[in-house]
Amino acid sequence: MSRAPARDYAAVLGPSGSLASQPGFRFRPGQLAMAQAVGTALESGRVLVVEAGTGTGKTFAYLVPALLSGQRLIISTGTRTLQDQLLQRDLPALLEKLPVRVSVAALKGRGNYVCHYHLERNLADGRFAAREDAALLRRIRRFATRSASGDRAECADVPEDSAVWSMATSAHDTCLGTECPRIASCFVVKARQRAHQVDIVVVNHHLFCADLALRGDGVSELLPEVDSVIFDEAHQLPDAAIHFFSRSWSLRQTQDLAVDLLRVGLREAPDAADWIDCRAGLEQGLRELRVSAGEPGRFTWDPGDPRCGSMAADLTTLHQTLAGLEVLVGSQAERGVELPLLLGRIETMRATLSLFLGTAHASHGCPEPEPEPDQVRWFEVSRSGVTLHVSPIDIAVPFRLALGDAPKGLVFTSATLGLAGRIELFGRQLGFDAVDTMRVESPFDYARQARIYIPRGCGSPSHPDFAGQVAHHIWPLLRVNRGRAFVLCTSLRMVGLLHQLLRELQAKDPGGPKIEFLVQGEQAKALILERFRQLEAPVLLGSASFWEGVDVVGQQLSLVVIDKLPFAPPDEPILKARMRKALEAGEDFFSNWQLPQAAISLRQGAGRLIRSESDKGLLVVCDERLALRAYGRQLLRSLPPFPLLRNAVDAVEFLTATQADGTLAPLAAESG
């Protein structure tokens, strides 16, 4: 890497800089100030937390100092979408203009790359859940023969979220490693080799945290040693870290083990056991566990609860079954290539179940251990599955320990990192007692471009008719705006209720626009967004996955509705454990945790509305606590400075005005 003057950022981002002639570029003082702060953090090896409002150009504000730093860096993002954007658009655009030569590569999780061995094995076995799966796998094989990367995101012939990809990729516990006959052409190996050779590696938070967790377990690292790390969409990092520093077991992974047990046993040690009977016994135990787990939901593990007691008995039996399989497979492991992998998977599952149940050996039974003070045991139940977790209550200690002393420079940035400027709380979540902080305000003219409307009379979100009141208040707005709206809900249940209620209101209004409802779960997310951009009067109803990372510029999205304040459910297991720990320590958990987290989520949802200087629109939050409660007013102050409306007539008139001439006068005071 060649080095340019590290602080000459104005020569790139200034009003007469090298990017000034680029289409769409305009000078942003906040962007230049952020670039200078990022450069200082990288050079001095400090920790910097930057909250950069929508439209500040934060991506270039950290990429320019990164490219000019002369350092080896990792850039970690929250989503694969942004990861691809950095590699395919932003970094190439900057490298054309900067006087440096920097090599860049992406590295994704193993499941994003085609595995030649598993693809060919599954094609040869010919066991498919659906008739079209074989055709899709053949398309993947054609892609793999001509692709240099093997990245499934580049395979246009097969949807990226298709279930068939599980037959064409490997996982950590199903990879043959150096024993694989196709290792010379392995896409994962090539991607990792490339990542260790370049100056800048672009990853996502899941892979970064997976690397930290593996290092903590003594496994060789996936990522190279670097001088600094920049985290974009950093608000997602704590949740990603919780996931990877947890120990988990799922019914689904054991079902997969049962399938592979039969396949590998018959192939590599057919005379060692009745493998059909082994699979049947394991699957019977899983069915009994699913019955005892009861209704879907997320629950804290409580040995005194009758449901947990019933589950504990089934889990102990399952643990004993796995112990028998461990002996069997261990005795035959030298006879094949995949049998040792099966043995490792069984050992890992037994260890996780032992940790969850608090028993070192199956013969010890199932006592009722007290949870560790820094961990919480919990489980989640779906219609067909069960997952057990042992999670850290506080991610600060394990994250900070895993990160160690290197890398030196750390930059965390997002449009939303705190409550009313209290972004230092974010640093504490990750174990940093002292961080440099910076806020860069959005350049958008919110007083001219948008309003926030809090309807009167929606009632309490806990009232049985709350969904009906929300539908009643937003239907006139959807009508006058001809759809072109996101309706963002805090639960999938609310998505379904509002969809039904809005369709009923539409049926009673034959003179209204022909709104088409796009509902999360009915199609893939990418297809829903594509249709939203193309339809004349679309209304998208979605939950968590549409609150962030979705960008629709222009009048096609000019109305965003949020059903209620996005507080995490009070019975969420990790939240309950944190609340108990804070109470014991005499801390204000609501102010220091729940309120900032709600502010981040609310601002992410609100951020879908105004995406450019020319956008105009209305944000509707159907929760009067935002206007009437003291904590609600704190949340309101954390939002962009939208002028406030409380009157339905004013809200309708505002939407009508945005369509009539596209120009709006600033509104200084509350209306209505």
Secondary structure, 3 states (H helix, E strand, C coil): CCCCCCCCCHHHHCCCCCCCCCCCCCCCHHHHHHHHHHHHHHHHCCEEEEEECCCCCHHHHHHHHHHHCCCCEEEEECCHHHHHHHHHHHHHHHHHHCCCCCCEEECCCHHHECCHHHHHHHHHHCCCCCHHHHHHHHHHHHHHHHCCCCEHHHCCCCCCCCHHHHHCCCCCCCCCHHHCCCHHHCHHHHHHHHHCCCCEEEEEHHHHHHHHHHHHCCCCCCCCCCCEEEECCHHHHHHHHHHHCCEEEEHHHHHHHHHHHHHHHHHHCCCCCCHHHHHHHHHHHHHHHHHHHCCCEEEECCCCCHHHHHHHHHHHHHHHHHHHHHHHHHHHHHHCCCHHHHHHHHHHHHHHHHHHHCCCCHHHCCCCCCCCCCEEEEEEECCCCEEEEEEECCCHHHHHHHHCCCCCEEEEEECCCCCCCCCHHHHHHCCCCCCEEEEECCCCCHHHHEEEECCCCCCCCCCCCHHHHHHHHHHHHHHHCCCCEEEECCCHHHHHHHHHHHHHHHHCCCCCCCCEEEEECCECHHHHHHHHHHCCCEEEEECHHHCCCCCCCCCCCCEEEECCCCCCCCCCHHHHHHHHHHHHHCCCHHHHHHHHHHHHHHHHHHCCCCCCCCCCEEEEECCCHHHHCHHHHHHHHHCCCCCEECCHHHHHHHHHHHHHCCCCCCCCCCEC
